Amino acid sequence: MKKHPLNDILDRLAEEGVPEDVDLRTAVHSRLDTSVEHPPKGRFVMKPRMIVIAALALLGVFLLTPQGGALAQSLFQFFTIAESDVIVLPTATPTTSVSETKESLSPTETPAAQEVFWDISESEAESLAGFKLREPASLPAGYSRDVIVYGSETGSVTQIYKFYPYQSGELFTLTQSPALKVDVVGSSASVDVLQVGGRSVEVISGIWWEGAPGSGVEEWVDDSPVHTFRWEEDGVYITVQFWIQDAFSPAYLTEEDMLTMIEVVMGARETFPVGTNLNNLRSIAEAEEVAGYAILEPTVLPEGFTFQYASYEPELSRVILFYYYGEVTRNYSNRLLIFETPLEEYTQGVWDGYPPEAIEEVSFGGQTGTYVRGLIISGAYDPNEWQRLEWDSASLHINMRFDGEQTLMDQAQMVQVAESME
């Protein structure tokens, strides 16, 4: 089944070798296991009330000129802007990963390659690096440290924090290095310089991805879900990199959450605020309490589907119920989503571009709804994509959407689920 274009970036992450049970750890591992690293772009848009942003936007056009290129390099300490969004891959220094067998944690006397010590203890990392690890005093709910990695070439230590129990892919890394790390970013990259806790922090969103197999190039991806923060403290360079993908995920971190986490890492804030995670409401009752209105829920579901969590979108006054077939995974399929919006807050959409046979009026339980099969992707209609059923109750507009294998749910089953809602 074709993937929806909204998931293209997620697919590219998965194609880097992310197994079903390991989130993005393998992708991050592969980047730690190489001496040729490139982080990010995309503009990380900050709210003025959250932080002070250096006024660099007006220089943007000038920095694209040859005269401005030299100036651009002097503006930033940790990022160098390339002349293009496509670069030729250099020959990487060989890397020896000792993650599986580490009888000795001491690098060889004359190493021929960078050694990467994967999944080591805190004391082992500190012994190899020669400095004390920085541990955040507090973490976002659901996150915990998963692994510690040491790289011999730069003497850096990376701590990887991931969300449990979901295999949603969200994680962040905290790297300390005694060596100055300057990364090349694409020509379209935009670097923000923020003031956090009295220190200058350079921020960039985006990342390099390898081009077509055998092409020997990497391409800069503006809208990849990777956000990098880097600063210097007392001769140690600190990088915090967030890998944030699905806005519906219980593990999702907002811009404000990421900035708060930076303050915690710096020690400018003692605790990460404890609050309701609007992306991880654990029951219908909790969703109703947050939303402030009664929610309808199905009493009948196809075999294998269970309620996993709910989310609430304040800007739309909308609740979303998530039902998955089997285990929750990152492939964004085999799930039933039920969107519920108060009628006074809902704006009716249109079905422009859909063929007449894709839209059908259905009746159930004294109500009339609209069943829509397929999805328009890049201007073309694909009948094998989503199935949707929309209708109005006495107080809510309800949009039920199934994304997954067609054999798991058909039109009749969707109508049956809708009819059971109370």
Order of alpha helices (4+ residues) and beta strands (2+ residues): alpha-alpha-beta-alpha-alpha-beta-beta-beta-beta-alpha-beta-beta-beta-beta-beta-beta-beta-beta-beta-beta-alpha-alpha-beta-beta-beta-beta-beta-beta-beta-alpha
